[in-house]
Amino acid sequence: MDEIFEPWEWHLFEKLKAADEISARITTEATMARVPHELRQDYMAKKMLDMIDQIAENREKKFKGVKNAKPLQMEETK
């Protein structure tokens, strides 16, 4: 599994780092708006999981019925 994951690790890390930066900005704004800590955490977790589910569903719809689908190509990180 390491041989498969390692070539993608840097790309995935960079994308997750960018998502973390956006999440931190949202959390900062919510803090400044005096949204309670527990509410912020619960809300962000729910929204992130929902987005991950949506992405997976869209990917499945895109490749549904495609026989011998080729692996997805990673875009270059800008």
RABELDA-V728117 format. One record per residue. N is the residue number from 1. PHI is phi in degrees with one decimal (NA if undefined). Layout:
# RABELDA-V728117
N,PHI
N,PHI
This chain:
# RABELDA-V728117
1,NA
2,-57.2
3,-63.7
4,-80.4
5,-73.1
6,-54.9
7,-63.8
8,-95.8
9,-56.8
10,-63.1
11,-59.8
12,-64.6
13,-58.7
14,-63.4
15,-65.8
16,-67.3
17,-63.0
18,-63.4
19,-63.8
20,-64.6
21,-63.6
22,-64.8
23,-60.2
24,-65.0
25,-64.1
26,-61.3
27,-62.3
28,-62.0
29,-61.9
30,-64.9
31,-62.7
32,-64.0
33,-85.9
34,63.2
35,-74.3
36,-57.2
37,-52.5
38,-62.7
39,-64.6
40,-58.6
41,-60.5
42,-62.5
43,-63.5
44,-62.6
45,-61.5
46,-62.8
47,-64.9
48,-64.6
49,-63.1
50,-62.7
51,-65.3
52,-61.6
53,-62.1
54,-61.7
55,-61.9
56,-63.8
57,-62.8
58,-63.6
59,-64.3
60,-64.0
61,-63.3
62,-62.2
63,-103.9
64,-64.5
65,84.3
66,-83.3
67,-86.2
68,54.5
69,-61.5
70,-82.1
71,-60.1
72,-66.2
73,-93.2
74,-81.1
75,-74.3
76,-68.0
77,-76.3
78,-89.2
